[in-house]
Amino acid sequence: MGGANKLMSPMERFLSLLSGVKFRKLRPIPAQSFSKLSGREANYTPRPQSLYQYLDTIWQTTDLNTATSSPASSFRLITWNIDFQAQGGSLRMAAALRYLEQLTKEASSPLPLVLFLQEMTPEDLELIKAAPWVQAQYNLTDVDASSWQSESYGTTTLIDRRLPAKSVYRVYYKTNMQRDGLFVDLAMDSSNNESKETTLRLCNTHLESLVADPPLRPAQMEIVAKHLHDPTVHGGLVAGDFNAIEPFDRTFHIDNDLKDAYLELGGQEDSEEGYTWGQQVHTDLRELFGCCRMDKIFYCGSMRVENLQRIGVGVKVEESKWAKMRSWGALEYVTDHYGLMADVIVE
């Protein structure tokens, strides 16, 4: 066994380790659909989609550019990847929602909230839609999987009703894993703008995983940056799971004229306080790959990011379910990623 491992590439060892872990049963994507999806996004055409609000006991489309208050000059952002493959998906997502509800209640700041979620499943969306605290306070970009490239998983964004959304759209990447950028334009207040009201563009993204030949993440981030640098917007921000595991990932912000919030606030690469993946995975995976800063926040334009911190540290499903999770070959953690939370201020 040891001799065989020495002849295996890191990717082969990774897949070998994963073969011993039970995964959730997912709807298979036919090979022909995979190639079709990989080709149709090549022109990166923005794909508009609706925004949904909970009214009269149902989720229904709502008019854009409406809010319960005047445009704000700041908001709180949370981004978190909830592993869609590990067993116990509903248990883990329910625990994640309980944690997020408590986190928003405990927040000392009265700022409106925008929540980026990656690796959502159709079942996760049902749990989100059923959460009373979500129904009462947030609009959703997705109530089903119809806007995703994949039937199995995708990104979704929750927007505080106090924040007017001017547009919602997706850009499908060139990808082997059905990845995209989910964009929302918010009407914000700016003291440096003569008309006071201005547009801030946000992107919730999950960049390509693992190692590809040729690499796919550089082109994906380049497309995001082009939308954030649009001269018609006051500023732009992208956050999510960047899958930053190769040397070229470290210069994405420089290559695309963006600021890395963690580095801007004094953080250092290869430091424990910056890692967002590796702490809550099986020991074999952690020993093989170590920990890394997969999840990031980049931004540009007349804005700044403050009070950046990690969330989801040590969050687990309820203790009575731990043994069941272990019997499935899964850890009791809600997900393998830490999330990020920060305040975004328009200038």
N, C-alpha and C positions, 0 to 999 in steps of 0.2 A: 504493500500500500504506500509506504513512504517513498520508495523508488519511483512509483508511478506518479506521485504528486510532484516530484521534482521535474518531471517531463511535461507537466501541464502548465499552460499559460495562466496568468492571474484570472482571466475571464473563465477559463475552464474550471479552475479551482472554485471560483465563485458559484458557477452553475452546479458544480458537484455538491457543494455545501447546501445549496438551496434544494437539491433533490431530496434531501432528508426532511424537509419542512413541508407540512401539509398546508395547502392553500385553499382559499375559498373557491367554490365551483363558480366559474364565470361563464357567461354566454360566449361561446367560441366565435371568433371573427374569421370567416372563410378567407383562404389565401388570396382569392381573386379580389375580395373587398379590400384586403390590406394593400395590394398593389394599386388598386383604383384610388384609394384614399391618399396614398403616397404621391400620386401624380396630380390629383385635381387641385392641390393647394399650391402648386408651383408658382402661380402668378400672384399669390398672397393677397387676393381680393378681399377687402373687408366684407364681412357678412353680418348685416344688421340683425339684431334680435330684440325681443320685447323685454320689458321690465314688469315684474309682477308684484302686486300688493294684496294683502289679505283683507278682503272686504265682504261683509255679509256671509261669513262662514266659509268662503272659498277663496282660493288664490286666483286672481284674474289680472289681465293686463291693465296697466295703469299708464296714464299720460306721462310722457317725459317732461322734465323741467318743472315739476311740481314738488313742493315740499311743505312741511308744517311750520317753517320759519324762514326768515331771510337768509341769504347765502352766508355761510360761516367763513371765517378766515383760517380755521384750523380744524383738524379732526384726528382721531386716533386710528391707527392702522394695525390690524392683526393679520398675519399670514401663517398658515399651518397646513402641512401635508399629513393626511390621515391614510396610512398604508391601506391600499385597496385589496391586496392579495392575501395578507395573513388571515388566518381563521378567526372566527368570532367577530365578524365585521359589524353586525348590529349592536352587539354588546359594547364594542369599542367606540362606535360612533355615538351611542347614547351617553357613554361616559364622557366623551369629548364635549358634547353639547352641555352636559351638566357643569362641566368645568368652565366652559366659555360663559355660560350664564352667570356663574358665581364670579368669574373674573370681571365681567362688565358691571356687576352690582357692587363689587368691592372697589372699583376704580375711583380714586379721589377726584379725578378730572371729570368735569361735566361735558367733555368734548363728544360730539357725535362720532360714531364708530363705522368703519368700513372693514369688513372681514373677508379676506381671501382664503379660499379652501381649495386644495389640490387633491387629486385622486379620490374624488367623490364617486360613488356608485349610485345607480337609480334607487337602491334601497336607502342610501344615506340621504338622498334628496327627500324621500318620504319622511324620514325622521326630522329633518330640518323643517319641513313644511308643517309638521304636527307640533313643533315646540311652541308653547304659548308665548314665551318671551320673544321669539322670532316673529310670530304673527302680530304681536303688539307694536313692534318697533322698527321692523326692517322690511325693505323691498328686496326681491330676489331676482337675479339675472336668469335663473333656470329653475323650472319646476319639473322638468323631465330631461331625458337625454337627447332630445331632438336636435339640439344645437351642437352637440359634441361630435367629434370625428368617430369616436368609438361608442358602441352600445354599452360597454362595460364600465367605463370610467371617464372622468373629465374634471374640469375646473368649474367653480361657481363662486359668485361674489354676493355678499349680503351688504346692503347699503342702508344706513340709518335714514329714516324717513325725513329727518331734518335737513338732509343734503339733497338738493335738486340735481337729478341726473339728466344731462342734456342728450346723451346718446349712449347706446350699448352695442358693441359689435365684437366679432371674433375675426382673427386672422389665422388661418390654418398654415402651419409650417410645413416645410419639406421634412418628412419624418417617417420613421419606421414604427412609431409607437403612438400614433394618433395624438400628437401634442399640438397645442395652439396657444395663442395669446388672447385673453379675454379683456377687452378694453371698455372702460367707462369714462365718459367726460362729465365732470362735475362743475356746476356753477358755483364759484367761490368768490369771496369778498377779498379785494386787494387794496391796501392803502396806497400802493404805488401805481395804480391804474386810474386814469382820469374818470372813467365811467364806473369805477369801484368794482363792478361785477366782471369777473374774468373766468376763463376756463382752465381747469386742471385735468390732465389726462392720466388715468391710472391703468396699469396693466397687471393682471393676475396671470402668472405663467408657470408652466411646468416644462422645463427644457428637457431635451433628450437624455435618457439615462445611459449609463455605462459608456463603453468605448466604441465608437463607430469609425469605419474606414471607408470614405473620408469622414472627418468629424462633421457633425450636424449642428452642434450648439452654437458655433460662431455665427453661422448664417441666421439662425433663429434669433439670437440677440441683436444682430444687425438690423433685422426687420423691425423688432420692437423699438430700437433706438430711433429709427426713421420716423415712426409714429410719434414718439415722445418729443422729437425735435421739430415737429410740425410748427411752422411760424405762426399759425393761427391760435396756438394754445400758449398759456402763460407759463406753464411748467409741466413736467411729466415725471411719473414714478412707475417703476416696475418692481414687483416683489414676488417671491414664491420659491419654489424648489428649483434652483439653478443647476443641480447635479454637478457641482464644481469639483471634479475629481482629477482633472488633468492640468498640467502647467499652463496651458493657454487660457484656461478659465480664470486665472488670477488677473489677467489684464483686460478682461471684457469691458470694465468701466472706462479704462484708459482708451482702449481701441474705439469706443463708441461715444467718447466725450460725455461720460456720465460720472456721477459721484457715487462712491460706495459708502453708504451711511455708516457702516461699522468702522471703516478706516477713517472717515472724516471725523468721527467722534473719538479718535485716539486708539482704536482697537488695533491689534497686531495679528498678522497672519501666523498660523501654526501655534496659536495659544488656546489653552483649554477653555477660556471664557468665550471664545468665538465659535466653538464647534457646535453644530446643530444635528449631526448624524454620527452614530457609532456607539453612543452611550446606552441605547435602549434596543440593542440587537443581540442575537445569539453570540456567545463568547467566541465561537469559531470565526464568525464574520468580523468581529471587532479585532481579533488577533491578526487576521489576514490583511484587513484593509485599514485598520486604525480608525480614528475619528477625523471628521473634516467639517468645513463650513459650507455645507451644501446650500443652505437657505440664506438669501440675501435681499437687501433693499438697495436699488440704484435710483438716482433721480437727477433731474436737470432743470434749468430755468430758475425763475424767481420764487424759490421755496427753500425750505431747510427741514431737516429731520432731527428730532431731539428725543431724549429719554428712551433710547433703544435698549430693549432687554429681551431675554429669551423667556418663552412661556412653555407650558406643557412638560416641564421637568419633573420626571417621576410620576406623572399622572397615569393611573391604572384603572382597569375596570373594577367593579365592586368586588370586595375580597371573597365573597361567597362563590364567585365565578373563576377564581384563580386556578383551582384544580382542573376545571373543565378546559380552560384555555391551555394549560400544560398538556392535558391528554390529547389535544389537537396538534401538539407540536409548536404552539405559539406561546410567546411570553404574555404576561398579564398587562403590559403597557398598552396604552391607547394606540400608540403609533411608534415607529422607529425614528421619527424626527422630533426635535424641539421646534417650536414655532418662534416667531418674532413679533414683538409689539413695539410701536413707536408713535410719537406724535409728529404730525406733519403740519407745518406752518407756512401759509402763503405770504409772500412778501410783496 
